[in-house]
Amino acid sequence: MYSRWFHEIEGDLRQEMKGLRWLLIKQEDLVNATSAWMFAELDGTLIGVDHRGTPFESGIHNRAIHLLLVDDTSGITGITKVVSDGELEDHIW
């Protein structure tokens, strides 16, 4: 399974995402990752977000996230898998 962290991608984002099964994003990188979410859906790449350390605010972006790692899982809907233990890589499929 091929995965890559968003913050490690340099150059053409779309080109770098081709062939990825998972694009992993840290919560501090979310403000820069909007285009990644759009391309991921088109290319069939799954999105995993490590959002530990700050409260997660549900919104329209929930439908683009397939795996979410948070401190508190209560009240989060619209995401395929929400977890609060381990590392993001421990839960990808």
C-alpha positions in Angstrom: 0.0 0.0 0.0 1.5 3.3 -1.1 1.0 6.3 1.2 2.6 9.7 1.4 2.5 12.6 3.8 1.2 15.9 2.3 4.0 17.9 3.9 6.7 15.8 2.2 5.3 16.5 -1.3 7.4 18.9 -3.3 6.7 20.1 -6.8 3.6 19.3 -8.8 1.0 18.0 -6.3 -1.2 16.3 -8.9 1.7 14.4 -10.4 3.0 13.4 -7.0 -0.4 12.1 -6.0 -0.8 9.8 -9.0 -0.7 6.2 -7.9 -1.2 7.0 -4.2 -3.6 4.8 -2.1 -3.4 7.2 0.8 -2.5 10.9 1.2 -1.9 11.6 4.9 -2.3 15.1 6.2 -1.4 16.6 9.6 -3.9 19.1 11.0 -1.5 22.0 10.7 -1.3 21.4 7.0 -5.0 21.4 6.4 -5.1 25.1 5.4 -2.8 24.3 2.5 -4.4 21.0 1.4 -7.7 22.1 -0.2 -6.4 21.3 -3.7 -5.1 17.9 -2.5 -8.7 17.0 -1.4 -10.1 17.9 -4.7 -7.6 15.9 -6.7 -7.7 12.9 -4.3 -11.4 12.4 -4.9 -10.9 12.6 -8.7 -7.9 10.2 -8.6 -9.3 7.7 -6.1 -6.8 8.5 -3.4 -8.0 8.1 0.2 -7.4 10.9 2.7 -6.2 10.3 6.2 -5.9 13.2 8.7 -4.0 13.3 12.0 -5.9 15.9 13.9 -4.7 15.2 17.4 -3.9 18.2 19.6 -6.7 20.5 18.6 -10.5 20.0 18.5 -11.9 18.8 15.1 -14.6 20.9 13.6 -17.0 19.0 11.3 -17.8 20.6 8.0 -18.2 20.0 4.3 -14.6 18.7 4.2 -15.7 15.6 6.2 -16.8 13.9 3.0 -13.3 14.1 1.6 -11.7 12.4 4.7 -11.7 8.6 4.9 -9.7 8.2 8.1 -9.5 10.7 11.0 -7.2 10.4 14.1 -8.4 12.6 16.9 -8.2 12.9 20.7 -12.0 12.7 21.1 -14.2 10.8 18.6 -17.6 11.9 20.0 -19.9 13.8 17.7 -17.9 13.3 14.5 -20.0 12.1 11.5 -19.6 11.7 7.8 -16.1 10.1 7.9 -15.6 6.4 7.2 -13.3 5.7 10.1 -12.6 7.8 13.2 -10.0 6.6 15.7 -8.2 7.9 18.8 -5.4 5.5 19.3 -2.0 4.6 17.7 -0.7 6.4 14.6 -2.5 7.1 11.4 -0.5 4.5 9.5 -1.8 1.8 12.0 -5.3 2.3 10.6 -5.0 2.6 6.9 -6.5 -0.1 4.7 
